Amino acid sequence: MIQAIAKQFLWAGHLDDGFVTFDRYRDSRGLFGCGLKYGWWTEAPCSCEPPSDYIWGLQLLEEDHLDERGGWKLPDDEIPWLDFQSTDIVPPLTPPNFDHTWTNYYKWRGLPMHSPAVLLLHWPLSVYRLLHKLHCIPSEIPLQRQKMVVHLLGVEKELDALPLYVILILYSIHLFDCDPQICGVSIVDS
């Protein structure tokens, strides 16, 4: 399935053994590493690097949070903007009306296919797709929104990408009062 998804993106690296990698592409764009300077792209240091004192979610503890430009670290035309008031970007039509493919999602958001945004959006959009598959997303806008609590368990390493989950609000603002709750060992201890 990953290979089929990756074929939509020319920059996906296809290995001889069938695996797909994006590390080389991310590195070429300056999006591969650990720490605050990598915005929402930060990853755990690999075992070949010296131990790091990096704390997951540290970006959320800072007094000044990353804006979309600082978190995405991408050119403006490759960012799936959510702050429509301070940009000249027109918000996409809601509720979303697209097949559940990355090609259609990119078209709906007005993103070029060379944008690596998919590499971070797969978390929140997987949640949205799951809700759709479970028939929690109605086909028509209801008269009254429902309350939905989404529990995300064991996502300590994704804390730095938490602002990406705001995108779920864009997709479901007419349907739900969404209350995402994140649970995990590191979250309680920090």
C-alpha contacts under 8 A as a table, 3 or more apart, distances in Angstrom:
res1	aa1	res2	aa2	distance
1	M	4	A	5.18
1	M	5	I	6.40
2	I	5	I	5.10
2	I	6	A	6.00
2	I	20	V	7.34
3	Q	6	A	4.98
3	Q	7	K	6.21
3	Q	14	H	7.93
3	Q	18	G	7.65
3	Q	19	F	7.43
3	Q	20	V	6.51
4	A	7	K	5.34
4	A	8	Q	7.34
5	I	8	Q	5.77
5	I	9	F	7.78
5	I	102	W	7.49
6	A	9	F	5.50
6	A	10	L	7.90
6	A	12	A	5.77
6	A	20	V	7.25
7	K	10	L	6.78
7	K	12	A	7.27
8	Q	102	W	7.42
8	Q	103	T	6.76
8	Q	113	M	7.97
9	F	12	A	5.76
9	F	113	M	6.44
9	F	114	H	6.83
10	L	114	H	7.25
11	W	22	F	7.74
11	W	25	Y	6.67
11	W	114	H	7.08
12	A	20	V	6.75
12	A	21	T	6.38
12	A	22	F	5.65
12	A	25	Y	7.41
13	G	20	V	5.53
13	G	21	T	4.94
13	G	22	F	5.87
13	G	24	R	7.74
13	G	25	Y	7.71
14	H	18	G	6.62
14	H	19	F	6.16
14	H	20	V	4.70
14	H	21	T	6.45
15	L	18	G	5.49
15	L	19	F	5.31
15	L	20	V	5.95
15	L	21	T	7.31
16	D	19	F	7.31
21	T	24	R	7.45
22	F	25	Y	5.36
22	F	26	R	6.11
23	D	26	R	5.07
23	D	27	D	5.99
23	D	32	F	6.80
24	R	27	D	5.05
24	R	28	S	6.16
25	Y	28	S	5.09
25	Y	29	R	6.44
26	R	29	R	5.12
26	R	30	G	6.24
26	R	31	L	4.88
26	R	32	F	5.33
27	D	30	G	4.98
27	D	31	L	5.57
27	D	32	F	4.78
27	D	33	G	7.97
28	S	31	L	7.59
29	R	32	F	7.87
30	G	38	Y	7.82
31	L	38	Y	5.95
31	L	41	W	6.00
31	L	42	T	7.72
31	L	73	K	7.41
32	F	38	Y	7.13
32	F	41	W	6.81
32	F	42	T	6.96
32	F	43	E	7.50
33	G	38	Y	6.42
33	G	41	W	7.53
33	G	42	T	5.63
33	G	43	E	5.87
33	G	44	A	7.77
33	G	45	P	7.18
34	C	37	K	7.85
34	C	38	Y	6.57
34	C	42	T	4.62
34	C	43	E	4.88
34	C	44	A	5.85
34	C	45	P	5.84
34	C	54	Y	7.85
35	G	38	Y	5.89
35	G	39	G	7.58
35	G	42	T	5.71
35	G	43	E	7.56
35	G	54	Y	6.73
36	L	39	G	5.54
36	L	42	T	7.08
36	L	59	Q	6.82
37	K	42	T	7.98
38	Y	41	W	5.40
38	Y	42	T	5.10
38	Y	71	G	7.63
38	Y	73	K	7.39
39	G	42	T	6.08
39	G	66	L	7.38
39	G	70	G	6.26
39	G	71	G	4.30
39	G	72	W	6.40
39	G	73	K	6.77
39	G	160	D	7.71
40	W	71	G	5.02
40	W	72	W	6.21
40	W	120	L	7.88
40	W	160	D	5.66
40	W	161	A	4.94
41	W	71	G	7.75
41	W	72	W	7.44
41	W	120	L	7.39
41	W	161	A	7.56
42	T	160	D	7.46
43	E	157	K	7.78
44	A	157	K	7.85
45	P	49	E	6.34
45	P	51	P	7.39
45	P	52	S	6.82
46	C	49	E	5.69
47	S	50	P	7.54
47	S	51	P	7.89
54	Y	58	L	7.83
55	I	58	L	5.51
56	W	59	Q	7.91
56	W	156	E	6.43
56	W	157	K	5.68
56	W	158	E	7.70
56	W	159	L	6.22
56	W	160	D	6.44
56	W	186	S	7.95
57	G	60	L	5.43
57	G	61	L	6.90
57	G	156	E	7.43
57	G	157	K	7.52
57	G	158	E	7.78
57	G	159	L	4.69
57	G	160	D	4.84
58	L	61	L	5.11
58	L	62	E	6.61
58	L	160	D	7.16
59	Q	62	E	5.37
59	Q	65	H	6.68
59	Q	66	L	7.62
59	Q	160	D	6.06
60	L	65	H	6.50
60	L	159	L	7.83
60	L	160	D	6.91
62	E	65	H	6.19
66	L	69	R	7.66
66	L	70	G	5.26
66	L	71	G	5.41
67	D	70	G	5.25
67	D	71	G	5.99
68	E	71	G	5.09
68	E	72	W	5.83
68	E	79	I	7.76
68	E	81	W	7.06
68	E	82	L	7.91
68	E	83	D	7.78
69	R	72	W	5.47
69	R	73	K	5.80
69	R	74	L	6.86
69	R	75	P	7.99
69	R	76	D	7.33
69	R	79	I	7.68
70	G	73	K	5.46
72	W	79	I	6.77
72	W	117	A	7.85
74	L	78	E	6.10
74	L	79	I	6.33
75	P	78	E	5.54
75	P	79	I	6.82
76	D	79	I	5.46
77	D	111	L	6.75
77	D	112	P	7.46
78	E	111	L	5.80
78	E	112	P	6.44
78	E	114	H	7.80
78	E	115	S	4.93
78	E	116	P	7.64
78	E	117	A	7.15
79	I	111	L	7.34
79	I	115	S	7.58
79	I	117	A	6.87
80	P	109	R	6.57
80	P	111	L	6.94
80	P	117	A	7.31
81	W	84	F	6.80
81	W	89	I	7.50
82	L	91	P	7.77
82	L	167	I	7.13
82	L	170	L	7.78
83	D	86	S	6.17
83	D	87	T	6.77
84	F	87	T	5.27
84	F	88	D	6.89
84	F	89	I	5.85
84	F	90	V	6.67
84	F	91	P	6.35
85	Q	88	D	7.58
92	P	96	P	7.76
92	P	108	W	6.62
92	P	109	R	6.00
93	L	96	P	6.22
93	L	97	N	7.79
94	T	97	N	7.43
94	T	170	L	7.29
94	T	171	Y	6.50
94	T	174	H	7.77
95	P	141	I	7.71
95	P	170	L	7.94
95	P	171	Y	5.79
95	P	172	S	6.68
95	P	173	I	7.83
95	P	174	H	6.89
96	P	108	W	7.75
96	P	171	Y	5.95
97	N	108	W	7.85
98	F	101	T	7.85
98	F	104	N	5.82
98	F	105	Y	6.44
98	F	108	W	6.89
99	D	104	N	6.09
99	D	105	Y	7.53
100	H	104	N	7.05
100	H	105	Y	7.08
100	H	129	R	7.36
101	T	104	N	5.41
101	T	105	Y	6.16
102	W	105	Y	4.88
102	W	106	Y	5.98
102	W	118	V	7.58
103	T	106	Y	5.28
103	T	107	K	6.31
103	T	113	M	7.38
104	N	107	K	4.98
104	N	108	W	6.05
105	Y	108	W	5.02
105	Y	109	R	6.21
106	Y	109	R	5.14
106	Y	110	G	5.83
106	Y	111	L	4.91
106	Y	112	P	6.79
106	Y	113	M	6.75
107	K	110	G	4.94
107	K	111	L	6.23
107	K	112	P	7.83
108	W	111	L	7.90
111	L	115	S	6.84
112	P	115	S	5.73
113	M	116	P	7.97
115	S	118	V	7.46
116	P	119	L	5.77
116	P	120	L	7.92
117	A	120	L	5.68
117	A	121	L	6.09
118	V	121	L	4.83
118	V	122	H	5.81
119	L	122	H	6.04
120	L	123	W	6.53
120	L	161	A	7.72
120	L	164	L	7.65
121	L	124	P	5.72
121	L	125	L	5.91
121	L	164	L	6.93
122	H	125	L	5.17
122	H	126	S	5.63
123	W	126	S	5.25
123	W	127	V	6.57
123	W	165	Y	7.91
124	P	127	V	5.11
124	P	128	Y	6.37
124	P	164	L	6.85
124	P	165	Y	5.27
124	P	167	I	7.09
124	P	168	L	6.49
125	L	128	Y	4.83
125	L	129	R	6.00
125	L	168	L	7.48
126	S	129	R	4.98
126	S	130	L	6.03
127	V	130	L	5.09
127	V	131	L	6.25
128	Y	131	L	5.13
128	Y	132	H	6.22
128	Y	168	L	6.81
129	R	132	H	4.92
129	R	133	K	6.11
130	L	133	K	5.01
130	L	134	L	6.13
131	L	134	L	5.09
131	L	135	H	6.35
131	L	136	C	5.15
131	L	137	I	6.21
132	H	135	H	5.09
132	H	136	C	5.66
132	H	137	I	5.02
133	K	136	C	7.51
134	L	137	I	7.91
135	H	138	P	6.84
137	I	175	L	7.53
138	P	141	I	6.91
138	P	142	P	7.62
138	P	175	L	7.74
141	I	174	H	6.30
141	I	175	L	6.27
142	P	145	R	6.45
142	P	174	H	7.63
142	P	175	L	6.47
144	Q	175	L	7.63
145	R	174	H	6.59
145	R	175	L	4.91
145	R	176	F	4.84
145	R	177	D	6.52
146	Q	175	L	6.47
146	Q	176	F	4.76
146	Q	177	D	6.14
147	K	176	F	5.44
147	K	177	D	4.73
147	K	178	C	6.14
147	K	179	D	7.63
148	M	176	F	6.07
148	M	177	D	6.06
148	M	178	C	4.93
148	M	179	D	6.11
149	V	178	C	5.98
149	V	179	D	4.67
149	V	180	P	5.67
149	V	181	Q	7.06
150	V	178	C	7.37
150	V	179	D	6.22
150	V	180	P	4.62
150	V	181	Q	6.00
151	H	180	P	6.02
151	H	181	Q	4.84
151	H	182	I	5.84
151	H	183	C	7.14
152	L	155	V	6.56
152	L	180	P	7.28
152	L	181	Q	6.13
152	L	182	I	4.76
152	L	183	C	6.13
153	L	182	I	6.02
153	L	183	C	4.83
153	L	184	G	5.84
154	G	182	I	7.78
154	G	183	C	6.06
154	G	184	G	4.53
154	G	185	V	7.26
155	V	158	E	5.25
155	V	159	L	6.70
155	V	182	I	7.05
155	V	183	C	7.13
155	V	184	G	6.40
156	E	159	L	5.44
156	E	183	C	7.89
156	E	184	G	6.04
156	E	185	V	7.55
156	E	186	S	5.96
156	E	187	I	6.30
157	K	160	D	7.02
158	E	161	A	5.21
158	E	162	L	6.48
159	L	162	L	5.02
160	D	163	P	7.65
161	A	164	L	5.56
161	A	165	Y	7.60
162	L	165	Y	5.54
162	L	166	V	7.64
163	P	166	V	5.56
163	P	167	I	8.00
164	L	167	I	5.82
165	Y	168	L	5.63
165	Y	169	I	7.81
166	V	169	I	5.46
166	V	170	L	7.25
167	I	170	L	5.19
167	I	171	Y	6.78
168	L	171	Y	5.21
168	L	172	S	6.17
169	I	172	S	5.14
169	I	173	I	5.10
169	I	178	C	6.97
170	L	173	I	5.69
171	Y	174	H	7.98
172	S	175	L	5.03
172	S	176	F	5.80
172	S	178	C	7.88
173	I	176	F	5.82
173	I	177	D	6.98
173	I	178	C	7.98
183	C	187	I	6.62
183	C	188	V	7.73
184	G	187	I	5.28
184	G	188	V	6.58
185	V	188	V	5.48
185	V	189	D	6.34
186	S	189	D	5.07
186	S	190	S	5.91
187	I	190	S	5.40
